[in-house]
Structure formats: C-alpha cells, structure tokens
Amino acid sequence: MRPFVTEHQAVGREGAERFFMPAPTQEALDMLAANAPGNTRTEAIRLPDYAAH
C-alpha cells in the first residue's frame, strides 16, 4: 500500500494549495479600504438581551 499512499499524499498536498489562500498584504488591504463604500455609522449597534426573556 506504500506506493498508493505516497502518491495520494502528494496529490492531497498539491490540492491543498487551492483551499488555503495566503494572507493579504497590507497594500491589498489598503486598496480594499480605499475603494470601500463609506461607512458613516459610528454608534454602537445594540442587540436585545435574549437571555432576559
């Protein structure tokens, strides 16, 4: 079974690269933030306390 396992482990490692994206660079984050629509909400969002019911 060793040849089978070795082959399929290699295939799995190659395929894993498609599932895990590298962390974005600061430049990419800055570009996204610069092009994002303006968010003018500054107040906190209050949610109901469902545990009190």
PDB file as gemmi writes it, atoms N, CA and C in Angstrom:
CRYST1    1.000    1.000    1.000  90.00  90.00  90.00 P 1                      
ATOM      1  N   MET A   1       0.824  -1.206   0.000  1.00  0.00           N  
ATOM      2  CA  MET A   1       0.000   0.000   0.000  1.00  0.00           C  
ATOM      3  C   MET A   1       0.861   1.261   0.000  1.00  0.00           C  
ATOM      4  N   ARG A   2       2.154   1.129   0.317  1.00  0.00           N  
ATOM      5  CA  ARG A   2       3.002   2.315   0.428  1.00  0.00           C  
ATOM      6  C   ARG A   2       3.014   3.171  -0.843  1.00  0.00           C  
ATOM      7  N   PRO A   3       3.160   2.581  -2.054  1.00  0.00           N  
ATOM      8  CA  PRO A   3       3.149   3.414  -3.259  1.00  0.00           C  
ATOM      9  C   PRO A   3       1.824   4.174  -3.435  1.00  0.00           C  
ATOM     10  N   PHE A   4       0.721   3.491  -3.143  1.00  0.00           N  
ATOM     11  CA  PHE A   4      -0.594   4.129  -3.248  1.00  0.00           C  
ATOM     12  C   PHE A   4      -0.693   5.310  -2.288  1.00  0.00           C  
ATOM     13  N   VAL A   5      -0.304   5.103  -1.050  1.00  0.00           N  
ATOM     14  CA  VAL A   5      -0.379   6.148  -0.031  1.00  0.00           C  
ATOM     15  C   VAL A   5       0.534   7.324  -0.394  1.00  0.00           C  
ATOM     16  N   THR A   6       1.749   7.034  -0.814  1.00  0.00           N  
ATOM     17  CA  THR A   6       2.688   8.091  -1.175  1.00  0.00           C  
ATOM     18  C   THR A   6       2.134   8.939  -2.317  1.00  0.00           C  
ATOM     19  N   GLU A   7       1.597   8.279  -3.330  1.00  0.00           N  
ATOM     20  CA  GLU A   7       1.031   9.007  -4.481  1.00  0.00           C  
ATOM     21  C   GLU A   7      -0.130   9.893  -4.059  1.00  0.00           C  
ATOM     22  N   HIS A   8      -1.025   9.366  -3.259  1.00  0.00           N  
ATOM     23  CA  HIS A   8      -2.210  10.125  -2.880  1.00  0.00           C  
ATOM     24  C   HIS A   8      -1.908  11.212  -1.853  1.00  0.00           C  
ATOM     25  N   GLN A   9      -0.909  11.037  -1.046  1.00  0.00           N  
ATOM     26  CA  GLN A   9      -0.495  12.115  -0.153  1.00  0.00           C  
ATOM     27  C   GLN A   9       0.038  13.289  -0.966  1.00  0.00           C  
ATOM     28  N   ALA A  10       0.802  12.988  -2.015  1.00  0.00           N  
ATOM     29  CA  ALA A  10       1.332  14.049  -2.874  1.00  0.00           C  
ATOM     30  C   ALA A  10       0.200  14.788  -3.565  1.00  0.00           C  
ATOM     31  N   VAL A  11      -0.789  14.069  -4.058  1.00  0.00           N  
ATOM     32  CA  VAL A  11      -1.946  14.691  -4.706  1.00  0.00           C  
ATOM     33  C   VAL A  11      -2.685  15.580  -3.707  1.00  0.00           C  
ATOM     34  N   GLY A  12      -2.824  15.107  -2.477  1.00  0.00           N  
ATOM     35  CA  GLY A  12      -3.508  15.893  -1.456  1.00  0.00           C  
ATOM     36  C   GLY A  12      -2.777  17.180  -1.137  1.00  0.00           C  
ATOM     37  N   ARG A  13      -1.474  17.133  -1.074  1.00  0.00           N  
ATOM     38  CA  ARG A  13      -0.692  18.345  -0.786  1.00  0.00           C  
ATOM     39  C   ARG A  13      -0.820  19.358  -1.919  1.00  0.00           C  
ATOM     40  N   GLU A  14      -0.805  18.864  -3.149  1.00  0.00           N  
ATOM     41  CA  GLU A  14      -0.953  19.766  -4.288  1.00  0.00           C  
ATOM     42  C   GLU A  14      -2.340  20.403  -4.289  1.00  0.00           C  
ATOM     43  N   GLY A  15      -3.354  19.630  -3.980  1.00  0.00           N  
ATOM     44  CA  GLY A  15      -4.719  20.147  -3.959  1.00  0.00           C  
ATOM     45  C   GLY A  15      -4.977  21.097  -2.807  1.00  0.00           C  
ATOM     46  N   ALA A  16      -4.257  20.923  -1.707  1.00  0.00           N  
ATOM     47  CA  ALA A  16      -4.467  21.774  -0.535  1.00  0.00           C  
ATOM     48  C   ALA A  16      -4.145  23.235  -0.842  1.00  0.00           C  
ATOM     49  N   GLU A  17      -3.240  23.465  -1.772  1.00  0.00           N  
ATOM     50  CA  GLU A  17      -2.885  24.836  -2.113  1.00  0.00           C  
ATOM     51  C   GLU A  17      -4.081  25.602  -2.669  1.00  0.00           C  
ATOM     52  N   ARG A  18      -5.036  24.906  -3.228  1.00  0.00           N  
ATOM     53  CA  ARG A  18      -6.231  25.571  -3.775  1.00  0.00           C  
ATOM     54  C   ARG A  18      -7.192  26.010  -2.669  1.00  0.00           C  
ATOM     55  N   PHE A  19      -7.112  25.376  -1.518  1.00  0.00           N  
ATOM     56  CA  PHE A  19      -8.051  25.657  -0.439  1.00  0.00           C  
ATOM     57  C   PHE A  19      -7.563  26.723   0.522  1.00  0.00           C  
ATOM     58  N   PHE A  20      -6.257  26.933   0.593  1.00  0.00           N  
ATOM     59  CA  PHE A  20      -5.707  27.875   1.551  1.00  0.00           C  
ATOM     60  C   PHE A  20      -5.086  29.044   0.817  1.00  0.00           C  
ATOM     61  N   MET A  21      -5.678  30.206   1.005  1.00  0.00           N  
ATOM     62  CA  MET A  21      -5.164  31.405   0.360  1.00  0.00           C  
ATOM     63  C   MET A  21      -4.145  32.061   1.283  1.00  0.00           C  
ATOM     64  N   PRO A  22      -3.132  32.678   0.723  1.00  0.00           N  
ATOM     65  CA  PRO A  22      -2.173  33.381   1.567  1.00  0.00           C  
ATOM     66  C   PRO A  22      -2.831  34.613   2.205  1.00  0.00           C  
ATOM     67  N   ALA A  23      -2.292  35.046   3.306  1.00  0.00           N  
ATOM     68  CA  ALA A  23      -2.819  36.238   3.976  1.00  0.00           C  
ATOM     69  C   ALA A  23      -2.632  37.441   3.061  1.00  0.00           C  
ATOM     70  N   PRO A  24      -3.610  38.345   3.025  1.00  0.00           N  
ATOM     71  CA  PRO A  24      -3.472  39.515   2.164  1.00  0.00           C  
ATOM     72  C   PRO A  24      -2.363  40.439   2.658  1.00  0.00           C  
ATOM     73  N   THR A  25      -1.742  41.124   1.734  1.00  0.00           N  
ATOM     74  CA  THR A  25      -0.701  42.076   2.099  1.00  0.00           C  
ATOM     75  C   THR A  25      -1.358  43.355   2.605  1.00  0.00           C  
ATOM     76  N   GLN A  26      -0.607  44.164   3.316  1.00  0.00           N  
ATOM     77  CA  GLN A  26      -1.149  45.426   3.795  1.00  0.00           C  
ATOM     78  C   GLN A  26      -1.552  46.315   2.621  1.00  0.00           C  
ATOM     79  N   GLU A  27      -0.799  46.228   1.530  1.00  0.00           N  
ATOM     80  CA  GLU A  27      -1.129  47.017   0.342  1.00  0.00           C  
ATOM     81  C   GLU A  27      -2.509  46.619  -0.202  1.00  0.00           C  
ATOM     82  N   ALA A  28      -2.793  45.338  -0.246  1.00  0.00           N  
ATOM     83  CA  ALA A  28      -4.094  44.875  -0.729  1.00  0.00           C  
ATOM     84  C   ALA A  28      -5.210  45.329   0.208  1.00  0.00           C  
ATOM     85  N   LEU A  29      -4.981  45.254   1.515  1.00  0.00           N  
ATOM     86  CA  LEU A  29      -5.997  45.708   2.471  1.00  0.00           C  
ATOM     87  C   LEU A  29      -6.247  47.206   2.342  1.00  0.00           C  
ATOM     88  N   ASP A  30      -5.176  47.982   2.150  1.00  0.00           N  
ATOM     89  CA  ASP A  30      -5.324  49.426   1.965  1.00  0.00           C  
ATOM     90  C   ASP A  30      -6.134  49.738   0.713  1.00  0.00           C  
ATOM     91  N   MET A  31      -5.894  48.989  -0.365  1.00  0.00           N  
ATOM     92  CA  MET A  31      -6.617  49.208  -1.604  1.00  0.00           C  
ATOM     93  C   MET A  31      -8.102  48.891  -1.423  1.00  0.00           C  
ATOM     94  N   LEU A  32      -8.402  47.792  -0.728  1.00  0.00           N  
ATOM     95  CA  LEU A  32      -9.802  47.453  -0.465  1.00  0.00           C  
ATOM     96  C   LEU A  32     -10.481  48.527   0.373  1.00  0.00           C  
ATOM     97  N   ALA A  33      -9.791  49.007   1.395  1.00  0.00           N  
ATOM     98  CA  ALA A  33     -10.361  50.031   2.261  1.00  0.00           C  
ATOM     99  C   ALA A  33     -10.583  51.332   1.499  1.00  0.00           C  
ATOM    100  N   ALA A  34      -9.668  51.693   0.609  1.00  0.00           N  
ATOM    101  CA  ALA A  34      -9.791  52.931  -0.153  1.00  0.00           C  
ATOM    102  C   ALA A  34     -10.969  52.872  -1.122  1.00  0.00           C  
ATOM    103  N   ASN A  35     -11.303  51.686  -1.603  1.00  0.00           N  
ATOM    104  CA  ASN A  35     -12.384  51.542  -2.578  1.00  0.00           C  
ATOM    105  C   ASN A  35     -13.709  51.131  -1.949  1.00  0.00           C  
ATOM    106  N   ALA A  36     -13.719  50.931  -0.642  1.00  0.00           N  
ATOM    107  CA  ALA A  36     -14.944  50.511   0.036  1.00  0.00           C  
ATOM    108  C   ALA A  36     -15.922  51.676   0.117  1.00  0.00           C  
ATOM    109  N   PRO A  37     -17.207  51.377   0.035  1.00  0.00           N  
ATOM    110  CA  PRO A  37     -18.190  52.451   0.202  1.00  0.00           C  
ATOM    111  C   PRO A  37     -18.085  53.029   1.609  1.00  0.00           C  
ATOM    112  N   GLY A  38     -18.364  54.293   1.739  1.00  0.00           N  
ATOM    113  CA  GLY A  38     -18.242  54.953   3.038  1.00  0.00           C  
ATOM    114  C   GLY A  38     -19.182  54.375   4.072  1.00  0.00           C  
ATOM    115  N   ASN A  39     -18.672  54.137   5.238  1.00  0.00           N  
ATOM    116  CA  ASN A  39     -19.475  53.661   6.356  1.00  0.00           C  
ATOM    117  C   ASN A  39     -19.534  54.799   7.358  1.00  0.00           C  
ATOM    118  N   THR A  40     -20.684  55.411   7.466  1.00  0.00           N  
ATOM    119  CA  THR A  40     -20.812  56.580   8.333  1.00  0.00           C  
ATOM    120  C   THR A  40     -21.364  56.230   9.707  1.00  0.00           C  
ATOM    121  N   ARG A  41     -21.665  54.951   9.952  1.00  0.00           N  
ATOM    122  CA  ARG A  41     -22.160  54.561  11.276  1.00  0.00           C  
ATOM    123  C   ARG A  41     -21.024  54.616  12.276  1.00  0.00           C  
ATOM    124  N   THR A  42     -21.236  55.386  13.317  1.00  0.00           N  
ATOM    125  CA  THR A  42     -20.229  55.458  14.363  1.00  0.00           C  
ATOM    126  C   THR A  42     -20.764  54.983  15.700  1.00  0.00           C  
ATOM    127  N   GLU A  43     -22.093  54.905  15.825  1.00  0.00           N  
ATOM    128  CA  GLU A  43     -22.650  54.471  17.097  1.00  0.00           C  
ATOM    129  C   GLU A  43     -22.666  52.945  17.172  1.00  0.00           C  
ATOM    130  N   ALA A  44     -22.679  52.448  18.382  1.00  0.00           N  
ATOM    131  CA  ALA A  44     -22.689  51.003  18.596  1.00  0.00           C  
ATOM    132  C   ALA A  44     -24.043  50.427  18.218  1.00  0.00           C  
ATOM    133  N   ILE A  45     -24.048  49.209  17.756  1.00  0.00           N  
ATOM    134  CA  ILE A  45     -25.292  48.517  17.460  1.00  0.00           C  
ATOM    135  C   ILE A  45     -25.692  47.750  18.708  1.00  0.00           C  
ATOM    136  N   ARG A  46     -26.883  48.006  19.196  1.00  0.00           N  
ATOM    137  CA  ARG A  46     -27.363  47.346  20.408  1.00  0.00           C  
ATOM    138  C   ARG A  46     -28.299  46.209  20.024  1.00  0.00           C  
ATOM    139  N   LEU A  47     -28.017  45.037  20.550  1.00  0.00           N  
ATOM    140  CA  LEU A  47     -28.859  43.870  20.308  1.00  0.00           C  
ATOM    141  C   LEU A  47     -29.687  43.575  21.553  1.00  0.00           C  
ATOM    142  N   PRO A  48     -30.886  43.052  21.378  1.00  0.00           N  
ATOM    143  CA  PRO A  48     -31.701  42.710  22.540  1.00  0.00           C  
ATOM    144  C   PRO A  48     -31.051  41.618  23.372  1.00  0.00           C  
ATOM    145  N   ASP A  49     -31.308  41.660  24.659  1.00  0.00           N  
ATOM    146  CA  ASP A  49     -30.787  40.640  25.560  1.00  0.00           C  
ATOM    147  C   ASP A  49     -31.770  39.488  25.592  1.00  0.00           C  
ATOM    148  N   TYR A  50     -31.553  38.497  24.763  1.00  0.00           N  
ATOM    149  CA  TYR A  50     -32.492  37.390  24.646  1.00  0.00           C  
ATOM    150  C   TYR A  50     -32.497  36.506  25.889  1.00  0.00           C  
ATOM    151  N   ALA A  51     -31.439  36.521  26.665  1.00  0.00           N  
ATOM    152  CA  ALA A  51     -31.387  35.698  27.874  1.00  0.00           C  
ATOM    153  C   ALA A  51     -32.367  36.205  28.933  1.00  0.00           C  
ATOM    154  N   ALA A  52     -32.749  37.458  28.869  1.00  0.00           N  
ATOM    155  CA  ALA A  52     -33.645  38.035  29.870  1.00  0.00           C  
ATOM    156  C   ALA A  52     -35.091  37.592  29.674  1.00  0.00           C  
ATOM    157  N   HIS A  53     -35.418  37.028  28.531  1.00  0.00           N  
ATOM    158  CA  HIS A  53     -36.811  36.632  28.239  1.00  0.00           C  
ATOM    159  C   HIS A  53     -37.127  35.277  28.766  1.00  0.00           C  
TER     160      HIS A  53                                                      
END                                                                             
